[in-house]
Amino acid sequence: MEPDAARDAEPDPAREAELLLDARFVAGDERALAEVYRRWSPVVFTLALRSLGDRGDAEDVTQRTFVSAWTSRASYDHTKARISTWLVAIARRRIADMHESRAKVRAIQAEIERLTNPDDLVDEPPDLSETLLVAHELQQLEPDAQAVMRLAFFDDMTHEQISSRLGMPLGTVKSHIRRSLTRMRNRLEVTRVTP
C-alpha cells in the first residue's frame, strides 16, 4: 500500500469527533449547541465586531447567528461545508442585516429630526399634525421602549447615558431604539399612504 493511501485509510480521530458533534447538533442535542457555540462564537463575534465596529451590535449578531443556525440546523450538510464555514456564512448574512437595519434607523432618525428640528420652524410654520402623529406613535410603544425613545430624542441622550439612567443593558437600549424606529416608520408610512 502506498504511504499516502495508508495515511488516507487511517481514521482521523479529530475529524470523527467533529462529524459526531455535527450529527448531534443537527439532531437537536443542546449540549452540542453549547459546544459549537463555545468553539465558534469568538470567530463570529470578531467578524461582526470588525465589520460593525460596535460591541453591542456584534454581540447581537453573534446571538442571531447561533439562533439562526439552531433553527435551521436540519439544512446543514457536513458533506458540503464544515460547520465553521456554515456558521460564518450565516454570520455574514446577519452582519449584512445589521448594516441594513442601521441604514433604516439613520433614515428614520433623520426624518424624526427633520420633523422636530427647531431651525425648520424659522422657514415654515410648524406642522402640528406631524408633531402630533409622532407623539401618538411614541405612545403606541411599550413602556420601556417609550422611555428609551423619549430620552434619546427629546432629552438628546446617548445610548450609554440612557443605559445608565434606566439601568438597562446597552444592547437592550439599542434594540429598543432600532425596533421602535422601525415600527414607527412602518406605521407612519401606512398613515401617509392611507387617504
Contacts in CASP RR format, 6 or more apart in sequence:
PFRMAT RR
TARGET T0000
AUTHOR 0000-0000-0000
METHOD contacts of the structure
MODEL  1
MEPDAARDAEPDPAREAELLLDARFVAGDERALAEVYRRWSPVVFTLALR
SLGDRGDAEDVTQRTFVSAWTSRASYDHTKARISTWLVAIARRRIADMHE
SRAKVRAIQAEIERLTNPDDLVDEPPDLSETLLVAHELQQLEPDAQAVMR
LAFFDDMTHEQISSRLGMPLGTVKSHIRRSLTRMRNRLEVTRVTP
1 9 0 8 1.000
18 82 0 8 1.000
18 83 0 8 1.000
19 78 0 8 1.000
21 32 0 8 1.000
21 35 0 8 1.000
21 36 0 8 1.000
21 83 0 8 1.000
22 76 0 8 1.000
22 78 0 8 1.000
22 83 0 8 1.000
23 78 0 8 1.000
24 31 0 8 1.000
24 32 0 8 1.000
25 32 0 8 1.000
25 33 0 8 1.000
25 36 0 8 1.000
25 73 0 8 1.000
25 76 0 8 1.000
25 83 0 8 1.000
26 73 0 8 1.000
26 74 0 8 1.000
26 76 0 8 1.000
28 73 0 8 1.000
33 66 0 8 1.000
33 70 0 8 1.000
36 66 0 8 1.000
36 69 0 8 1.000
36 83 0 8 1.000
36 87 0 8 1.000
37 66 0 8 1.000
39 84 0 8 1.000
40 83 0 8 1.000
40 84 0 8 1.000
40 87 0 8 1.000
41 62 0 8 1.000
41 66 0 8 1.000
43 84 0 8 1.000
43 87 0 8 1.000
43 88 0 8 1.000
44 61 0 8 1.000
44 62 0 8 1.000
44 65 0 8 1.000
44 66 0 8 1.000
44 87 0 8 1.000
44 88 0 8 1.000
44 91 0 8 1.000
45 58 0 8 1.000
45 59 0 8 1.000
45 61 0 8 1.000
45 62 0 8 1.000
47 88 0 8 1.000
47 91 0 8 1.000
47 92 0 8 1.000
47 95 0 8 1.000
48 57 0 8 1.000
48 58 0 8 1.000
48 61 0 8 1.000
48 62 0 8 1.000
48 65 0 8 1.000
48 91 0 8 1.000
48 94 0 8 1.000
48 95 0 8 1.000
48 98 0 8 1.000
49 55 0 8 1.000
49 58 0 8 1.000
51 95 0 8 1.000
51 99 0 8 1.000
52 58 0 8 1.000
52 61 0 8 1.000
52 95 0 8 1.000
52 98 0 8 1.000
52 99 0 8 1.000
56 170 0 8 1.000
56 171 0 8 1.000
56 174 0 8 1.000
57 98 0 8 1.000
57 102 0 8 1.000
57 174 0 8 1.000
59 171 0 8 1.000
60 98 0 8 1.000
60 171 0 8 1.000
60 174 0 8 1.000
60 175 0 8 1.000
61 91 0 8 1.000
61 94 0 8 1.000
61 95 0 8 1.000
61 98 0 8 1.000
62 91 0 8 1.000
64 94 0 8 1.000
64 97 0 8 1.000
65 87 0 8 1.000
65 90 0 8 1.000
65 91 0 8 1.000
65 94 0 8 1.000
66 87 0 8 1.000
68 90 0 8 1.000
68 93 0 8 1.000
68 94 0 8 1.000
69 76 0 8 1.000
69 86 0 8 1.000
69 87 0 8 1.000
69 90 0 8 1.000
72 90 0 8 1.000
76 83 0 8 1.000
76 86 0 8 1.000
81 89 0 8 1.000
101 178 0 8 1.000
101 182 0 8 1.000
104 181 0 8 1.000
104 182 0 8 1.000
104 185 0 8 1.000
105 177 0 8 1.000
105 178 0 8 1.000
105 181 0 8 1.000
105 182 0 8 1.000
107 185 0 8 1.000
108 181 0 8 1.000
108 182 0 8 1.000
108 184 0 8 1.000
108 185 0 8 1.000
109 181 0 8 1.000
111 185 0 8 1.000
111 188 0 8 1.000
112 134 0 8 1.000
112 153 0 8 1.000
112 181 0 8 1.000
112 184 0 8 1.000
114 120 0 8 1.000
115 127 0 8 1.000
115 130 0 8 1.000
115 131 0 8 1.000
115 134 0 8 1.000
116 131 0 8 1.000
116 134 0 8 1.000
116 153 0 8 1.000
120 126 0 8 1.000
133 188 0 8 1.000
133 191 0 8 1.000
134 184 0 8 1.000
134 188 0 8 1.000
137 183 0 8 1.000
137 184 0 8 1.000
137 187 0 8 1.000
137 188 0 8 1.000
138 146 0 8 1.000
138 149 0 8 1.000
138 150 0 8 1.000
138 184 0 8 1.000
139 146 0 8 1.000
140 183 0 8 1.000
140 187 0 8 1.000
141 149 0 8 1.000
141 180 0 8 1.000
141 183 0 8 1.000
141 184 0 8 1.000
144 166 0 8 1.000
144 168 0 8 1.000
144 176 0 8 1.000
145 176 0 8 1.000
145 179 0 8 1.000
145 180 0 8 1.000
147 166 0 8 1.000
148 162 0 8 1.000
148 166 0 8 1.000
148 168 0 8 1.000
148 173 0 8 1.000
148 176 0 8 1.000
148 177 0 8 1.000
148 180 0 8 1.000
149 176 0 8 1.000
149 177 0 8 1.000
149 180 0 8 1.000
151 157 0 8 1.000
151 161 0 8 1.000
151 162 0 8 1.000
151 165 0 8 1.000
151 166 0 8 1.000
152 159 0 8 1.000
152 162 0 8 1.000
152 177 0 8 1.000
157 165 0 8 1.000
159 170 0 8 1.000
159 173 0 8 1.000
159 174 0 8 1.000
159 177 0 8 1.000
160 170 0 8 1.000
162 168 0 8 1.000
162 173 0 8 1.000
163 169 0 8 1.000
163 170 0 8 1.000
163 171 0 8 1.000
163 172 0 8 1.000
163 173 0 8 1.000
166 173 0 8 1.000
168 176 0 8 1.000
END
